[in-house]
Amino acid sequence: MDDESSTDQDADSPDTSQMTFGKGSDPTDSSQETTNDDSGGISIRDRLQTESSGGVFANKDLVRSDTIIDEDRIVGRDDQLGRVVDNLKPVLQDEGIPDMLLSGPSGTGKSLIIHAVCKQIVELCESQDKTFGVLSINCEGPKTADRAVYRLVKAAADDLGVEPGVPQTGVSTDQKLERLYELMREHYEGVIFILDEIDMLEGPYQEAEYNSLIYQLSRARKLADFDGPISLTAITNYADFMKELNSRAQSSYNPDDIFFDDYDANQLRSILKMRRDAFEPDALAGDVIPLVAALGSHTHGDARKAIDLLRWAGELAERRGGNTVTENDVREAQEKYTENRRLRHISGISTQKKLAIYAVAATGHYTKERLEWIPAGPAFKTYQFIADTMDMDQYSRETFVNHVTEQSTYGVLEFDRRGKGRGRGVHMYFSLSEDPETIMETIREDSRFEDLAHENATIGAVVSERLTRFRNQNY
Ligand SMILES: Nc1ncnc2c1ncn2[C@@H]1O[C@H](COP(=O)(O)OP(=O)(O)OP(=O)(O)O)[C@@H](O)[C@H]1O
């Protein structure tokens, strides 16, 4: 794996070292213990040693969502696993392999499955004296196609233990691609490019950078002069990602589209049970795993969040000096975890997505009666108005809706299609999980949005007018 990509901070990652909770609100924030002198004179070293003896965890890594788990701990993804296996199996006979698109909400096993299968392919190829290259990057970091190509070069170089052979800046993207192809020709019999979070590669221009990256890499079969099998596999949270591609990218990339849906409570329970040995034998009260699974399936269906919640509950139990993780620990962890995470997540999303969420929140906020379900039509008009005011690019209504609905996977909102009343059509609505004003304030902490604080009156007027029109069914 690309070392740069592995250090990219996943916007959704609950990596506690990066969390920005208010002081005292993060149940895992041990930094306060080292600075507050309320410890009765116990040294940091003593504290560290006290924590490591006893406690509820036996192998905490198993409940860290960034731990790469063994294959035998994977449950509940038989269909997707089967399809990925079938697609990549021809590598072992030196036959061609298809491009793939793994799509679906966060934490549903997309990265886990592709990497688990690739690991086996690499090992089987090795046993046939062949080298299969898994060149994987996370697209959240690079921002441009050029940087993404460089990271692929670096991923290959690191894998092979050679120098990248091109500088990161000062040479063209074509030169970097040529170096990538050269490494492939010289060292690999087959290659899979894995572009995780492909939709994050938006770049600074109106046309998103993932278009050119996909276009360039999908032509590698023709241009690289490489005889072996190649697959371009992209991973995204968007179910409709293909629709976002421009025609050039679409015509060169025809992936097998494999969808990963949310986990239900039973699946989450099985996933968590397979990690039970993260805890000391009697450290989990009987109702803890079912409760974490139920809460998880109710709010998101995301295995990463469920695993994190279980770990957080364990950390809370240790904090209070208990030997058992209880239902209360889970509930307390859930409260603290969701309370902060949504806003933390919003502050980390791209400018366009912030703009879209701001428009929804403003539409909810500037109404006289508090709207539980905010109609997408007026919210989109508000979005257009704010984009105009800020002199920002405006995207289509479809993209706006995608940007907003995507946030449901992070618990920021729910969306639904519902009737406006008898014979008045079905419309898309959003329901925010946080107070709209708090969301707006969070977004205005980004300096690009701070001036919106002076636009309350105008935005309020636009919202009222659009909502009145919506009620009168003018759109
Ligand atoms: N079927 C499963 N069995 C066991 N663990 C799972 C399963 N699915 C997901 N997990 C765990 O949940 C976490 C998130 O999974 P993964 O990274 O594959 O999700 P993803 O769909 O790629 O999410 P994102 O879109 O946010 O990147 C990982 O720790 C992974 O080990």
The ligand as an SDF file (V2000), in Angstrom:
LIG
                    3D

 31 33  0  0  0  0  0  0  0  0999 V2000
  -18.1280   -8.1720    6.4960 N   0  0  0  0  0  0  0  0  0  0  0  0
  -17.2680   -7.7310    7.4160 C   0  0  0  0  0  0  0  0  0  0  0  0
  -16.7220   -8.6000    8.2980 N   0  0  0  0  0  0  0  0  0  0  0  0
  -15.8330   -8.1460    9.2160 C   0  0  0  0  0  0  0  0  0  0  0  0
  -15.4510   -6.8730    9.3480 N   0  0  0  0  0  0  0  0  0  0  0  0
  -15.9740   -5.9700    8.5000 C   0  0  0  0  0  0  0  0  0  0  0  0
  -16.9100   -6.3600    7.5000 C   0  0  0  0  0  0  0  0  0  0  0  0
  -17.2580   -5.2550    6.7850 N   0  0  0  0  0  0  0  0  0  0  0  0
  -16.5740   -4.2380    7.2970 C   0  0  0  0  0  0  0  0  0  0  0  0
  -15.7990   -4.6520    8.3370 N   0  0  0  0  0  0  0  0  0  0  0  0
  -14.8870   -3.8120    9.1090 C   0  0  0  0  0  0  0  0  0  0  0  0
  -15.4290   -2.4930    9.1250 O   0  0  0  0  0  0  0  0  0  0  0  0
  -14.4220   -1.5280    8.8750 C   0  0  0  0  0  0  0  0  0  0  0  0
  -14.7840   -0.7520    7.6370 C   0  0  0  0  0  0  0  0  0  0  0  0
  -14.7700   -1.6070    6.5020 O   0  0  0  0  0  0  0  0  0  0  0  0
  -14.2650   -1.1020    5.0720 P   0  0  0  0  0  0  0  0  0  0  0  0
  -13.0740   -0.1950    5.2540 O   0  0  0  0  0  0  0  0  0  0  0  0
  -14.0810   -2.2650    4.1920 O   0  0  0  0  0  0  0  0  0  0  0  0
  -15.5050   -0.2550    4.6460 O   0  0  0  0  0  0  0  0  0  0  0  0
  -15.7470    0.5440    3.2980 P   0  0  0  0  0  0  0  0  0  0  0  0
  -17.0270    0.0580    2.7540 O   0  0  0  0  0  0  0  0  0  0  0  0
  -14.5390    0.4700    2.4170 O   0  0  0  0  0  0  0  0  0  0  0  0
  -15.9510    1.9990    3.9020 O   0  0  0  0  0  0  0  0  0  0  0  0
  -15.6090    3.4530    3.3050 P   0  0  0  0  0  0  0  0  0  0  0  0
  -16.5070    3.6510    2.1460 O   0  0  0  0  0  0  0  0  0  0  0  0
  -15.9370    4.3580    4.4480 O   0  0  0  0  0  0  0  0  0  0  0  0
  -14.1500    3.4440    2.9710 O   0  0  0  0  0  0  0  0  0  0  0  0
  -13.1140   -2.2970    8.7700 C   0  0  0  0  0  0  0  0  0  0  0  0
  -12.5240   -2.2770   10.0330 O   0  0  0  0  0  0  0  0  0  0  0  0
  -13.5310   -3.7000    8.4240 C   0  0  0  0  0  0  0  0  0  0  0  0
  -12.6020   -4.6250    8.9370 O   0  0  0  0  0  0  0  0  0  0  0  0
  1  2  1  0
  2  3  1  0
  2  7  2  0
  3  4  2  0
  4  5  1  0
  5  6  2  0
  6  7  1  0
  6 10  1  0
  7  8  1  0
  8  9  2  0
  9 10  1  0
 10 11  1  0
 11 12  1  0
 11 30  1  0
 12 13  1  0
 13 14  1  0
 13 28  1  0
 14 15  1  0
 15 16  1  0
 16 17  2  0
 16 18  1  0
 16 19  1  0
 19 20  1  0
 20 21  2  0
 20 22  1  0
 20 23  1  0
 23 24  1  0
 24 25  2  0
 24 26  1  0
 24 27  1  0
 28 29  1  0
 28 30  1  0
 30 31  1  0
M  END
$$$$
